[in-house]
Amino acid sequence: MATPFPHTTDWPGPGRGGDADYSVAGTLVLGELGCGTFSRLVITGSNAGQVWLDDRSWGGLTPGPDFRNWYTAWLASK
């Protein structure tokens, strides 16, 4: 996890004309959303503190909100 997260923009997955060959180094899984899709907290690199959506089989890697906003929305949904 000490390796910096290498992405600054989204990485399209197979369902968006891209591929699933991307790195998630420097992230920590916060939760699984179903069907192999994960919420990942970036802990190293220039996007540290941001939550990204990791959908390797379809959508790819997509940037999301900062952790506070993600967590607040998650709490409100419970």
Backbone hydrogen bonds in HBPLUS format (Angstrom, degrees):
<---DONOR---> <-ACCEPTOR-->    atom                        ^
c    i                          cat <-CA-CA->   ^        H-A-AA   ^      H-
h    n   atom  resd res      DA  || num        DHA   H-A  angle D-A-AA Bond
n    s   type  num  typ     dist DA aas  dist angle  dist       angle   num
A0005-PHE N   A0044-THR O   3.39 MM  39  5.66 160.6  2.43  97.9 103.2     1
A0011-TRP N   A0061-LEU O   2.82 MM  50  4.94 158.6  1.86 143.9 150.7     2
A0061-LEU N   A0011-TRP O   2.87 MM  50  4.94 154.4  1.94 144.0 149.7     3
A0013-GLY N   A0059-GLY O   3.15 MM  46  4.56 145.4  2.27  96.6  93.9     4
A0016-ARG N   A0013-GLY O   2.94 MM   3  5.45 159.2  1.98 118.1 125.1     5
A0018-GLY N   A0013-GLY O   2.87 MM   5  4.60 153.2  1.94 140.1 131.3     6
A0017-GLY N   A0014-PRO O   3.44 MM   3  5.33 156.8  2.50 109.0 105.7     7
A0015-GLY N   A0058-TRP O   2.73 MM  43  4.44 146.2  1.84 127.9 134.3     8
A0043-ILE N   A0026-GLY O   2.79 MM  17  5.59 167.2  1.81 155.3 159.4     9
A0028-LEU N   A0041-LEU O   2.86 MM  13  5.16 146.1  1.98 138.8 149.9    10
A0041-LEU N   A0028-LEU O   2.82 MM  13  5.16 164.9  1.84 156.5 152.7    11
A0030-LEU N   A0039-SER O   2.75 MM   9  5.44 172.0  1.76 154.1 156.6    12
A0039-SER N   A0031-GLY O   2.90 MM   8  5.43 162.5  1.94 157.1 162.0    13
A0033-LEU N   A0037-THR O   2.66 MM   4  5.32 166.4  1.68 154.9 159.4    14
A0037-THR N   A0034-GLY O   3.13 MM   3  5.65 150.6  2.22 116.5 124.2    15
A0038-PHE N   A0054-ASP O   2.86 MM  16  5.03 161.1  1.90 140.7 145.5    16
A0054-ASP N   A0038-PHE O   2.80 MM  16  5.03 171.2  1.81 159.1 160.8    17
A0040-ARG N   A0052-TRP O   2.84 MM  12  5.20 166.7  1.85 158.8 162.9    18
A0052-TRP N   A0040-ARG O   2.77 MM  12  5.20 160.1  1.81 154.1 156.8    19
A0042-VAL N   A0050-GLN O   2.88 MM   8  5.55 175.2  1.89 170.6 172.1    20
A0049-GLY N   A0042-VAL O   2.79 MM   7  5.62 166.0  1.81 157.1 152.8    21
A0048-ALA N   A0045-GLY O   3.28 MM   3  5.61 153.2  2.36 119.8 117.9    22
A0050-GLN N   A0047-ASN O   3.09 MM   3  5.77 150.5  2.18 148.4 149.0    23
A0067-PHE N   A0049-GLY O   2.73 MM  18  5.64 145.4  1.84 174.6 170.5    24
A0051-VAL N   A0065-PRO O   2.81 MM  14  5.74 169.5  1.83 171.6 171.3    25
A0064-GLY N   A0051-VAL O   2.89 MM  13  5.27 112.6  2.36 136.5 150.7    26
A0053-LEU N   A0062-THR O   2.79 MM   9  5.07 157.9  1.84 155.5 157.2    27
A0062-THR N   A0053-LEU O   2.88 MM   9  5.07 160.8  1.92 146.5 153.1    28
A0055-ASP N   A0060-GLY O   2.76 MM   5  4.79 172.8  1.76 147.7 148.9    29
A0058-TRP N   A0055-ASP O   3.23 MM   3  5.77 152.6  2.31 113.1 120.5    30
A0060-GLY N   A0055-ASP O   2.71 MM   5  4.79 160.6  1.75 140.3 134.4    31
A0070-TRP N   A0066-ASP O   2.98 MM   4  6.20 163.6  2.00 158.8 164.2    32
A0071-TYR N   A0067-PHE O   2.78 MM   4  5.91 166.6  1.80 160.2 163.2    33
A0072-THR N   A0068-ARG O   2.92 MM   4  6.05 163.0  1.95 150.7 155.6    34
A0073-ALA N   A0069-ASN O   3.06 MM   4  6.17 161.5  2.10 145.6 150.2    35
A0074-TRP N   A0070-TRP O   2.93 MM   4  6.15 152.3  2.01 144.7 153.2    36
A0075-LEU N   A0071-TYR O   2.85 MM   4  6.10 160.2  1.89 155.1 159.5    37
A0076-ALA N   A0072-THR O   3.03 MM   4  6.24 156.2  2.09 145.2 151.7    38
A0077-SER N   A0073-ALA O   3.14 MM   4  6.32 131.7  2.38 138.6 150.3    39
A0077-SER N   A0074-TRP O   3.17 MM   3  5.20 135.0  2.38  96.0 108.2    40
A0078-LYS N   A0075-LEU O   3.19 MM   3  5.44 159.7  2.23 107.8 114.1    41
